[in-house]
């Protein structure tokens, strides 16, 4: 069952409803902003996507999905150090995120850190080398 947002009249009459409504509104606004940022990224509007992502990170720095998206945007812009800075913490918290691990490994290769690139790609994507 979907939870409805409190209507303004009931929110005005009950402070607890107003707090819940405000909290739900903030979460919804953040989700919409993340969706818009993803759309900008997918439509090659990278500078706009980067700015919106940075704004989201200022307001919700704990959101891993925003860091993931920022890492992908930075990779598309060729900012390999920003990719590393964004995705290493994500992968420490969610080690099974193989898509982020591969983006990170590619950026590390561009930075010339082949050993770390191999470590991240093998450790986090569970790649196995074929045997004879």
C-alpha positions in Angstrom: 0.0 0.0 0.0 1.4 3.4 -1.0 1.7 6.0 1.7 0.1 9.3 0.8 1.7 12.6 1.6 -0.2 14.6 4.3 -2.4 17.3 2.8 -1.6 20.9 3.7 -4.7 21.3 5.9 -4.0 18.3 8.1 -0.3 19.2 8.2 -1.2 22.6 9.5 -3.5 21.2 12.2 -1.0 18.5 13.4 2.7 19.4 13.8 3.7 15.7 13.5 2.0 15.5 10.1 3.8 18.7 9.0 7.2 17.3 9.9 6.4 14.0 8.1 5.2 15.9 5.1 8.2 18.1 5.0 10.5 15.1 5.3 8.7 13.2 2.6 8.9 16.3 0.4 12.6 16.6 0.8 13.1 12.9 -0.1 10.9 13.3 -3.1 12.7 16.4 -4.3 16.1 14.6 -3.9 14.8 11.6 -5.9 13.5 13.9 -8.7 16.7 15.9 -8.8 18.7 12.6 -9.0 16.5 11.4 -11.9 16.9 14.7 -13.7 20.7 14.5 -13.2 20.7 11.0 -14.6 18.7 12.2 -17.6 21.1 15.0 -18.3 24.0 12.5 -18.1 22.3 10.1 -20.5 21.6 12.9 -22.9 25.3 14.1 -23.0 24.6 17.3 -21.1 27.6 16.6 -19.0 28.5 20.0 -17.6 24.9 20.5 -16.4 24.8 17.0 -15.0 28.0 17.6 -13.1 26.8 20.8 -11.5 23.5 19.2 -10.5 25.4 16.3 -9.0 27.7 18.5 -7.0 24.6 20.3 -5.7 23.1 17.0 -4.7 26.3 16.0 -2.9 26.3 19.2 -0.9 22.7 18.5 0.3 23.0 14.7 0.6 26.6 13.6 0.9 25.7 10.2 2.4 23.7 9.1 -0.7 25.8 6.4 -2.5 23.7 6.6 -5.7 24.7 10.3 -6.1 28.4 9.4 -5.7 28.0 6.6 -8.3 26.4 9.0 -10.8 29.1 11.6 -10.1 31.8 8.9 -10.8 30.2 8.1 -14.1 29.9 11.8 -15.0 33.5 12.4 -14.1 34.6 9.4 -16.2 32.7 10.7 -19.2 34.4 14.1 -18.7 37.8 12.5 -18.4 38.4 13.6 -14.8 40.0 10.3 -13.7 41.1 11.6 -10.2 37.5 12.7 -9.5 36.3 9.2 -10.4 38.8 7.6 -7.9 37.7 10.1 -5.2 34.0 9.4 -5.8 34.0 5.6 -6.3 36.5 4.2 -3.8 34.3 5.1 -0.8 31.3 3.7 -2.6 33.0 0.4 -3.2 34.2 0.2 0.4 30.6 0.4 1.5 29.1 -1.7 -1.3 31.8 -4.1 -2.5 29.5 -6.0 -4.9 29.0 -2.9 -7.2 30.9 -4.3 -10.2 29.8 -1.6 -12.6 31.4 1.1 -10.4 34.5 -1.1 -9.9 35.0 -1.3 -13.7 34.6 2.4 -14.1 37.1 2.9 -11.3 39.6 0.4 -12.8 39.4 2.1 -16.1 40.2 5.5 -14.5 43.1 4.0 -12.6 44.5 2.7 -15.9 44.3 6.2 -17.4 46.1 7.5 -14.4 48.8 4.8 -14.9 48.1 2.9 -11.7 47.9 -0.5 -13.4 48.4 -2.5 -10.2 45.4 -0.8 -8.4 43.3 -1.1 -11.5 43.9 -4.8 -11.6 43.3 -5.1 -7.9 39.9 -3.3 -8.0 38.7 -5.1 -11.1 39.6 -8.6 -9.9 38.6 -8.1 -6.3 35.3 -6.4 -6.8 34.0 -8.0 -10.0 35.1 -11.5 -9.1 36.7 -12.0 -12.4 38.4 -15.3 -12.9 41.1 -16.0 -15.5 40.5 -18.9 -17.8 42.4 -22.1 -17.1 43.9 -24.4 -19.6 
